[in-house]
């Protein structure tokens, strides 16, 4: 199965301040606030939801098509993604803007001051999925993940027009969508991804109950953090797959993206939905143990071992049919 992943592509600039931001704030001077922090560490990481998910699918051997807008500063990033099995046919390079950038300062209390520069992502709505077909890269499934809201709605509309199944992953952009937009985005989706908070927010935004949303979608996948993942389908009992206990937590950034990559990799191999959730949880546990959202390594034997220890020999056996297609990832 060829999967196209639409959404954000960004560079993250993460800095650590060895103190407390709160100590630098003077209550009687907030109207004249002007602060500068001397930081001890700067990590520049490859990021963006779509790029993170495409990376995970690539190292699992699916050769996904990445769809998004970037700037002329994307060249090195593009090489990295191609080296990890990602097809960048659907990436638009802006002539005017740089790739989206996230800049964040984190203090010793894990409090943050951050900014996100949209950059070239503002042009993502100009991307027409018909161009993928013209380029010989027609997808079997399109994931619509967080992006410029107009782009998300356009890609959803393109899928309906072209008759391509799609998965809706509104995530953090739910805060930017009004009720009508949220309903349009998820209606007819073969797959719907949210976390527990986003599931509640989606119902509030759309004015629809869980059963009403399920009546318009195929399968609703809700991640529950340390409690695992719940899978809902209309007319069927909910299926819950427990999370893999964290043994080495290095960085939670991008863990949800890794879950989606593992889940969709199993879907792409036509595996049962329970196996998809188990593979998603396994890849998420690997990502949780590394710093950065595109630095984890994976191999078939390691993933199957994680699945067997967490879910049993039968679960590992079901996944083993697809494991031979997985490519080993590479650490920077």
N, C-alpha and C positions, 0 to 999 in steps of 0.2 A: 504494500500500500504506500502510495506517495502522499505525504502529509505536508501541507504548506502552513507555516507558522507566521501569522501577521501580528505586528505589535511593535513595542518600543525596542530601540537599539541605542545603547547609551554607554558613556564612560563614567565611571564612579571615581571621585577624588575624595578619599576618606582620611581624615586627620584626627589625631588624638591629642587632646589638651590635658597635661598632667596636673590638673587642678579642678576646681569647681566653678562652673559658669556662674552659679548663683552668688558666689562670693565677689564677683566683679560688678554686680548690679547695685547701684546706689538708688534707693527708692526715691529720694528727692531730686534725682537728676535724670530720671527716665525720659523726660521730655527732650533731653539733649543727648540721648544715648549714642555713643560712638566707641566701639570696642575693637581691639585688635588682639589676637591671641598668638603667642609664640608656641608652636606645636612641636612635639617630639617626633612624630612619625607621619608619613604620608604614604598611603597605599593607593596606587592608580590601578583600577581593576576594570576588566571588561564586564559590561552589564547590559541591562535592558531585558525585560521579561521575555520578549520573543527570541532574542539572541540566546538567552540562558536556556530556554526550552529547546531551541534548535540544536544547541551544543549537546545537550543530553541525548536527544534523538540521534544525533550524528555519531556519538561515541557508542551508541547501542546499535549502530549499523543500518539505520533507516534512510539515510541521505535526504533529510527534509529540505524543503525549499523555504528560505527565509524571505519574508516580505516586509519591508519597512523603508523609511527614509533616513539617509545619513548625509554627512558632509564630506568634503574632499579629504578630511583627516581620517577617513575610515580605512585607508589602504592596508595598514598593518593589521588592523582588527580583521579585515576580510581574509587575509592570508591565514590567520589563526583559525578562523571558522572553517575555511576550505580544508585545512589540514585535519580537521576533526569531522569531516564528512558532511558539511553543510553546503548546500547549493545556494549561491547568492544571486541567482538569476532574477529574483523578484525585488532586489534592493535598488532603490532609486537614490542616486547621488545628487544632492542639491548643488547648484552653482552659486548659491548665495549664503547658505548657512552651514555652520558646523554641526557635527553629530551632537545629539542631546547629551547634556552633562549634569551629573548630580554631584554637588559639593557639600560635604558634611563635616562638622567638628563635633567630636564626642568627648565629654569630660569623664572624670573618674567615677562619677555617679551614673554614667550611661545616659546623661542628659545631652541633648543634641541641638545644634543650630544648623539648619540645612537649607539648601536652595536647589531647585531643579530648573535648568535652562532647557526649554523645549527644543530650540534649535531647529534642525532639519525635520524633526518629527512633525512640525506644523504643516509640512508638505505631504504627509502620508496620505491624506484624503485625495490626492491627485493620482494615486496608484490605481490602475484598473486591472482587476484580476484576469480580464480577457487577454492581457499581455502575456500571462503565463501560458495560456493555451497557444497563443501565436508562437511562443518560443519553444513549444513542444514539451512543456512542463505542466500539463494539466494535472491538478491534484485530485486525489480520491477523497480527501478530507481537508478542510481548512479550519485551523484554530484561529479564532478572533480573540486575541488577548489585549491587555491594556495598551492604549495607543491614543493618538489624537481622537477625541470622541467622534468627529465627523468621519474619520477614516474607519473607525469600527463600524459605524452604521453603513458606510458605503460598502465595505467588504461583506457585511451580512447581506445587503441587498444584491450584490454581485453574485453571491452564492445561490440565492434564491432564483435569480434570473438565469444563471448558467446550469442550474440543477445539480450543484455540488453540495454534498452533505457538509455541515459545519458544526464546530463546537464553539460555544460561547463561554468566554472567561472574562467577565467584566471587571472583577477584582476591584482595585483601588479607584477605578474610574467610575464606579457606581455613584460616588459623591458628586460627579460632574453631570450625571445623566438625570433628566427629568423622568416622570412616570411614563410618558409616551415613548421616549427613547429607550428606556429600559425594557419595556414590553416588546418593542420592535427587535431589540438586540437578541432576546432569548427565544422568541416565538419560532418554533420550527427547528430549533437546534437539536442535533442528534445527541449531543453531549453538553451538559452545563456544569461548569466548575465554579465553586465558591468555597470560602471558609465559613465557619459557623456564624461569625458576625455578618459577613456579606450576605449569607442566606437570609438573615433577618432583615437586613437593609434592603435587599431585593424585594422582599414581600412588602415592605413599607413603601418603597418607591413605586412599585407597580400597582399597589392596592389589591394584589392577588394573594390568596392563601397558597400554602404548599401544594395542595392537591390541584388547585387551578393552574399553577405554573407547570406541574408535572403533566397536566393534560395537554400542554402545548409543546412539550419537549420530549426527548427520548429518555435519557438517563441523567440523573442529577447526582453529581459527585461532590460531597461536602467534606472537606478536610477538618478534622477536629483536634489538631495539635497532638499532644501526647496521648489522646484517647483514640487516635487512628483516623478512620475515614468511614463515612456512611454513604451508601449507594441506594438511591431511591428510584423506582420505576413505577409508573402508574399501574395500579391493580396488583402489585406484588409486595410482599413484605420487605421492609428495609433490610439491607445487608450491611453489617458492620465488620470491618477488618481492623484488628487492633494494630497499633503502631509498634514499631520495633524499638525496644528500650534503648535510649541513648547511652552509650558507654564513653564516648569521647566527643564532647560538644566544643567545637572550635569557633563556629560562626553560623548563625541561623540564616544569614542572607542567602536568598536563592533556593532555600530548601523546598518551598512550595513549587518552584519552577522545576526542580529536579523530580519531584513527585509527578508532576504532569508529564514530564518527558518519559519517565518509566511507565506510567499508565498508558500513554498513547503509543509507546513502543510495543506494548503487549497487544493493544487494540490493532495496531498495524500488522501484527503477526496473527491476527484472528484468534486470539486466546480468550478464554472466558473472562468476564468482568471481575470476578474474584481474583483471578491470577493477575489481572491488570493492576488492581489495587495493591496486591502483595508486591509486585515488582516496583510499583511507584513508591511504596514505603521503604523498600530495600534501597533504592537509589537515593531517596531522601536521607536515609541514615548515613550513607556514604558521604553525601554532600555536607551533612551537618558536622562531620569530622574534619573538614578542611576550611581554610580561610579563603573566601572568594567564591563566587557562584559558578566559575568555569575552571576550577583548578583540581577537581576531584578525578581520581583514576578509577576505572572499573574494568573487570574482566568477567567472562562467563562463570568460571569456577568460583570466584569470590562472591558474585551475586547469588548464585545457587546455594552456596554455603550459608549466606545470610538468610535466605528464604527458608532453607531446611531447618535452621536452628530456631527461627521465629514461628514458622507455620507448619512444619512437619515434612516428612519425606514425600508424601503425595503431592503437596503443593510444589515442591522442587521438581518432581517428576513432570508435572504438567508444564512447567516453564522450560524444562530442559529441551523440549522440541524446538524452541526458538533461540536457546542460548548460543547455539553454534553460529548464529548470525551476528552476535554482538562483537563489535570491534573494541579493542582495548583503548581506553582514553589515555591522555598524556598530560602530565603536570608541567606547568610553566616553571 
